[in-house]
Amino acid sequence: MSKITFIGAGSTVFAKNVLGDCMLTPALQGFELALYDIDLQRLKDSENMLNNLKHSSGSTCVVKAFTDRKEALRGAKYVINAIQVGGYDPCTITDFEIPKKYGLRQTIADTVGIGGIFRNLRTIPVMLDFAADIREVCPDALFLNYTNPMAVLTNVMNTYGQVRTVGLCHSVQVCVPGLFSSLGLDATGVQAKIAGINHMAWLLEVTRDGVDLYPEIKRLAAQKQKQPHHDMVRFELMLKFGYYVTESSEHNAEYHPYFIKRNYPELIERFQIPLDEYPRRCVEQISNWERMREELVGNRELTHERTHEYASYIMEAIETNVPFKIGGNVMNTGLIPNLPAEACVEVPCLVDASGVTPTYVGNLPPQCAALNRTNINTQLLTIEAAITRKKEHIYHAAMLDPHTSAELSIDDIIAMCDDLIEAHGDWLPTYH
């Protein structure tokens, strides 16, 4: 019996989406769905929820929960990762509150920025532990990473974990439908080419029947910018830099130095920037969980429709050898020559029985590559810090971050990093 292992299976809603998709995929029938999480109550909840789905869908997948990670992984053909190290309380709170003392405000703080750096630093050691287990008990497994910060963690698993890894984020799938819906356009028959880095990949081409749709998109976007709306940062970046970017405006507001600025407080309202958005979402999710728990865990008639998440489609393509195209995060093996070779990039990939094969993109427009490199700088220094355990590289990562460096002095950046290291305590290894 082939096996799909889900690490972080206590993410019950996400487990429903990804493993529910597997249950509805003919090529994956009879697979063992192995669940693992360190939160035993949430693990049990997800096991019950998936058995409800099995009952209502008639799937022949076998659901099995594990408390031993190595046993959960043993013999797996596919491993899905959806962990969050440190959770909302205490780690997300720390990521937001200490920078706030220095006047540094954030929106999501899970990718780059000071919050993204520290999320990486506490997650990388855990991921490398997974990698050691995988090399021992399922060395041929394909590791599907959904955990943020996507680019860094996917890079680390490939480069230092020596595990065959592709990073998956749904911002690519929703990019064109979301943009067209926002502008009142019909996306039927649209061809798109997207590449860059995770959360900052560029809509390089958007056509229908060979006609470039960008002139009309930009005309409508310029009109829409005259009134407040939810996607103002991305429209501003497109109008100034020429290309639309995959991830949301609340994310991109903190990836660049232009939008959250103490000396220009009016920009927050002008661009509708939701400061402290991620903590708000966390509190809301926590408060809604008990209601959702009953709907998911206690409902024997629970149903599911296949989502747009890539995981089940990747596994289906490998099992059936029917090709499927994804936007995947992979190492930059010459795929985008004007980005660093040691970076993780997000490019179109072909999936079939031979696995995930990235496609050559070529050089990005120079301004897009330049914006990507500002984030890659911080990503690579964060990896350097995590691997060497040298505190100076944490400082370097923070000093090179576009938003952080635009707001704070070098002295304040270093002091803030020291405060964050102290506040994280045992969530981080020792740095010297």
C-alpha positions in Angstrom: 0.0 0.0 0.0 1.4 3.4 -1.0 1.6 6.1 1.6 1.0 9.8 1.9 2.3 11.3 5.1 0.9 14.6 6.4 3.1 16.4 8.9 1.2 19.1 10.8 -2.0 17.2 10.4 -3.5 19.2 13.3 -4.2 21.9 10.7 -7.6 20.3 10.4 -9.1 22.7 7.8 -6.0 22.5 5.6 -5.8 18.7 6.0 -9.5 18.5 4.8 -8.5 20.5 1.7 -5.4 18.5 0.8 -6.2 15.0 2.0 -9.9 15.4 1.1 -8.7 16.1 -2.4 -6.6 12.9 -2.3 -9.7 11.0 -1.2 -11.6 12.2 -4.3 -8.7 11.4 -6.7 -9.2 7.9 -8.4 -5.4 7.3 -8.8 -4.9 7.7 -5.1 -7.5 5.2 -3.9 -6.2 2.6 -1.5 -3.4 4.9 -0.3 -2.6 5.1 3.4 -3.1 8.7 4.7 -0.6 8.8 7.6 -1.3 11.8 10.0 1.3 13.2 12.4 1.1 16.2 14.7 2.6 17.1 18.1 -0.9 18.4 19.3 -2.6 15.1 20.1 -6.1 16.6 20.4 -5.9 18.3 17.0 -4.4 15.1 15.5 -7.4 13.1 16.8 -9.7 15.8 15.4 -8.2 15.5 12.0 -8.3 11.7 12.1 -12.1 11.8 13.0 -12.7 14.5 10.3 -11.0 12.4 7.6 -12.9 9.3 8.6 -16.1 11.3 8.2 -15.0 12.2 4.7 -14.0 8.6 4.0 -17.5 7.5 5.1 -19.4 10.1 3.1 -17.2 9.9 -0.1 -16.8 6.1 -0.3 -13.0 6.6 -0.6 -10.8 3.5 -0.1 -8.0 5.5 1.4 -6.9 4.3 4.8 -6.6 7.0 7.5 -4.1 6.3 10.3 -2.8 8.7 13.0 0.7 8.4 14.4 2.4 9.8 17.5 5.8 8.6 16.4 7.0 10.9 13.5 9.5 8.4 12.1 6.8 5.7 11.9 4.5 8.1 10.3 7.1 8.7 7.6 8.3 5.2 7.2 7.9 4.1 3.6 6.1 7.2 2.5 6.0 8.0 -1.2 4.8 11.5 -0.6 5.2 13.8 2.4 3.1 16.9 2.9 4.3 19.5 5.3 2.0 22.1 6.9 3.6 22.9 10.3 3.8 26.1 12.2 6.5 26.3 14.9 5.7 28.3 17.9 2.1 29.1 16.9 0.3 32.4 17.5 1.0 32.4 21.2 3.8 33.0 21.9 5.8 33.3 18.7 3.6 35.3 16.4 2.9 37.7 19.2 6.6 38.1 19.8 7.3 38.6 16.1 4.9 41.6 16.1 5.1 43.2 19.5 8.9 43.6 19.8 9.4 45.2 16.4 6.5 47.5 17.3 8.5 48.9 20.3 11.1 50.1 17.7 8.4 51.6 15.6 8.5 48.8 13.0 5.0 47.8 11.9 4.1 44.7 9.9 1.0 43.2 8.3 1.6 39.4 8.0 5.3 38.8 9.0 5.5 35.2 7.7 7.8 35.5 4.6 10.5 38.1 4.8 10.7 41.1 7.1 11.8 40.8 10.7 8.9 38.4 11.4 9.7 36.2 8.5 13.4 36.0 9.5 12.5 34.7 13.0 9.8 32.4 11.7 12.5 30.9 9.6 15.0 30.6 12.4 12.7 28.7 14.6 11.4 26.5 11.8 14.6 25.5 9.9 16.0 23.3 12.8 12.6 21.4 12.9 12.6 20.9 9.2 16.2 19.6 9.2 15.1 17.0 11.8 12.3 16.0 9.4 14.9 15.7 6.6 17.1 13.4 8.7 14.1 11.1 9.4 13.1 11.1 5.7 16.7 10.2 4.5 16.5 7.2 6.9 13.0 5.8 6.5 11.7 7.2 3.1 14.6 8.5 1.1 12.8 8.5 -2.2 9.8 10.5 -1.0 8.7 13.7 -2.7 8.4 16.4 0.0 5.5 18.9 -0.7 6.1 21.9 1.4 3.2 24.3 2.2 4.8 25.9 5.3 5.9 29.5 5.1 8.4 31.1 4.7 8.2 29.1 1.5 11.3 30.1 -0.4 13.7 29.7 2.5 12.3 26.4 3.8 12.1 24.8 0.4 15.7 25.9 -0.3 16.9 24.5 3.0 15.2 21.1 2.5 16.8 20.8 -1.0 20.2 22.2 -0.2 20.9 21.1 3.4 18.2 18.5 4.0 19.0 16.6 0.8 15.3 15.8 0.3 13.6 16.1 -3.0 11.3 19.1 -2.3 8.9 21.3 -4.2 7.3 24.3 -2.5 3.6 24.9 -3.1 1.6 28.1 -2.7 -1.8 28.8 -4.1 -1.0 32.5 -5.0 -0.1 31.3 -8.5 -3.5 29.6 -9.1 -5.5 32.6 -7.8 -3.5 35.4 -9.4 -5.2 35.8 -12.8 -8.8 34.9 -11.6 -8.4 37.4 -8.7 -7.0 40.2 -10.9 -9.7 39.7 -13.6 -12.5 39.5 -11.1 -11.3 42.7 -9.4 -11.3 44.5 -12.8 -14.6 43.1 -14.0 -13.0 41.1 -16.8 -13.7 37.6 -18.0 -10.7 35.3 -17.5 -12.0 32.6 -19.8 -9.4 31.4 -22.3 -6.6 33.5 -20.8 -3.1 32.3 -21.1 -0.6 33.4 -18.4 3.1 33.0 -17.7 4.2 33.6 -14.1 7.7 33.4 -12.6 9.9 35.0 -9.9 10.1 34.1 -6.3 7.4 32.9 -3.9 4.9 35.7 -3.0 6.7 37.9 -5.5 6.3 36.1 -8.8 5.4 38.2 -11.8 2.6 37.9 -14.2 5.0 38.2 -17.2 2.5 37.5 -19.9 -1.3 37.6 -20.0 -3.0 37.0 -23.4 -6.2 35.7 -25.0 -6.0 34.4 -28.6 -2.5 35.9 -28.8 -3.7 39.4 -27.8 -1.8 41.1 -25.0 -4.3 42.0 -22.3 -1.9 44.1 -20.2 -2.8 47.5 -21.8 -6.5 47.1 -20.9 -5.6 45.7 -17.4 -3.4 48.7 -16.7 -6.1 51.2 -18.0 -8.7 49.7 -15.7 -6.3 49.4 -12.8 -5.4 53.2 -13.1 -9.1 54.0 -13.0 -9.7 51.7 -10.0 -6.8 53.3 -8.0 -8.8 56.5 -7.8 -11.0 54.9 -5.2 -10.0 52.8 -2.1 -10.0 49.1 -2.7 -8.4 46.0 -1.2 -5.6 45.5 -3.8 -4.1 49.0 -4.0 -0.4 48.0 -3.3 -0.3 45.5 -6.1 -1.9 47.8 -8.5 0.6 50.6 -7.6 3.5 48.2 -8.1 2.1 47.1 -11.5 1.6 50.7 -12.6 5.1 51.8 -11.5 7.1 48.6 -12.3 5.1 47.3 -15.2 3.9 43.8 -13.9 1.3 42.4 -11.6 2.6 40.4 -8.6 1.1 37.1 -7.4 0.7 37.6 -3.6 -1.8 39.9 -1.9 -1.4 43.6 -1.2 -1.2 43.1 2.6 1.8 40.8 2.0 3.5 43.0 -0.6 3.1 46.1 1.6 5.9 44.7 3.8 8.1 43.2 1.1 9.0 46.6 -0.3 10.2 49.9 1.4 7.5 52.1 -0.1 4.3 51.6 1.8 4.7 51.3 5.6 6.6 54.4 6.6 6.6 56.4 9.8 7.4 59.6 8.0 4.5 59.1 5.6 1.6 57.8 7.8 -0.9 58.9 5.2 0.2 56.0 3.0 -1.5 53.5 5.3 -4.9 54.9 4.6 -4.1 55.8 1.0 -3.1 52.2 0.1 -5.6 50.5 2.6 -2.8 48.7 4.4 -4.0 46.4 7.2 -1.3 46.7 9.9 -1.2 43.7 12.4 -3.4 41.8 10.0 -2.0 38.3 10.8 -2.5 38.5 14.6 -6.1 39.6 13.9 -6.7 36.5 11.7 -5.1 34.2 14.2 -7.4 35.5 17.0 -10.4 35.1 14.7 -9.4 31.6 13.7 -8.9 30.6 17.4 -12.3 32.0 18.4 -14.0 30.3 15.5 -12.4 26.9 16.0 -14.9 25.4 18.4 -17.8 26.1 16.0 -15.8 24.8 13.1 -14.6 21.8 15.1 -18.2 20.6 15.5 -18.9 21.1 11.8 -15.8 19.2 10.8 -15.1 16.6 13.5 -18.6 15.7 14.6 -20.3 15.6 11.2 -20.6 12.0 9.8 -22.1 13.5 6.6 -19.2 15.9 6.0 -18.7 16.4 2.3 -15.8 17.8 0.2 -15.2 19.2 -3.3 -11.7 19.0 -4.8 -9.9 22.3 -4.3 -7.3 24.1 -6.4 -4.4 23.1 -4.1 -1.7 21.4 -6.1 -0.8 18.4 -3.9 -3.4 15.9 -5.2 -2.9 16.9 -8.8 0.9 16.4 -8.5 0.4 13.0 -7.0 -2.2 12.1 -9.6 0.1 13.2 -12.4 3.0 11.0 -11.0 0.8 8.0 -10.5 -1.0 8.2 -13.9 1.8 9.7 -16.0 -0.8 12.2 -17.4 1.1 15.5 -17.4 0.0 18.5 -15.2 1.4 22.0 -15.0 2.0 23.7 -11.7 3.7 26.8 -10.4 6.4 25.3 -8.1 9.1 26.5 -5.8 12.4 24.9 -6.8 16.1 25.7 -6.8 17.3 28.1 -9.5 19.2 25.6 -11.7 19.7 28.2 -14.5 15.9 28.7 -14.8 16.0 32.5 -14.2 19.6 33.6 -15.1 19.3 37.1 -13.6 18.4 35.7 -10.2 21.1 34.1 -7.9 21.8 30.4 -8.6 21.5 29.6 -4.9 18.0 31.1 -4.7 14.7 29.2 -4.6 12.5 30.4 -7.5 8.8 30.0 -8.4 8.4 28.8 -12.0 6.1 26.7 -14.2 6.9 23.0 -13.7 5.7 19.9 -15.6 4.7 17.0 -13.5 4.5 13.4 -14.8 5.7 10.0 -13.8 9.3 11.2 -13.8 8.4 13.7 -11.0 8.5 17.5 -11.0 10.4 19.1 -13.9 10.9 22.9 -13.7 10.9 24.8 -17.0 13.4 27.4 -18.2 12.0 30.9 -17.9 14.9 33.2 -19.0 15.7 36.6 -17.6 13.0 38.5 -15.8 12.4 42.1 -16.7 15.4 43.9 -15.0 13.2 45.9 -12.6 11.3 42.7 -11.5 14.6 40.8 -11.0 15.9 43.7 -9.0 12.9 43.7 -6.7 13.2 39.9 -6.3 16.9 40.2 -5.4 16.1 42.6 -2.5 14.1 39.8 -0.9 16.5 37.0 -1.9 19.3 38.9 -0.1 17.5 38.5 3.2 16.4 34.9 2.5 20.0 33.8 1.8 21.4 35.5 4.9 18.7 34.0 7.0 19.8 30.5 5.7 23.4 31.4 6.5 22.4 32.3 10.1 20.4 29.1 10.6 23.1 26.8 9.3 26.2 28.5 10.9 24.4 29.6 14.1 26.2 32.9 13.8 24.3 35.8 15.3 26.0 38.3 12.9 24.1 36.7 10.0 20.8 37.3 11.7 21.8 41.0 11.9 22.8 40.9 8.2 19.5 39.4 7.2 17.6 42.1 9.1 19.8 44.9 7.8 19.3 43.8 4.2 15.5 43.5 4.6 13.9 46.3 2.5 11.2 47.3 5.0 13.3 47.0 8.1 16.3 48.9 6.7 14.1 51.7 5.4 12.7 52.3 8.8 15.4 51.7 11.4 19.1 52.5 12.0 21.7 49.8 12.1 21.9 50.1 15.9 18.2 49.7 16.4 18.1 46.7 14.0 20.8 44.9 16.0 19.1 45.8 19.3 15.7 44.6 18.0 17.3 41.3 16.8 18.8 40.8 20.2 15.5 41.4 21.9 13.8 38.9 19.6 16.4 36.3 20.2 16.0 36.7 24.0 12.2 36.7 23.8 12.1 33.5 21.6 14.2 31.7 24.3 14.1 27.9 23.7 12.2 28.3 20.4 15.6 29.1 18.9 18.8 27.2 19.1 21.8 28.9 20.6 23.5 31.5 18.4 27.0 32.8 19.0 
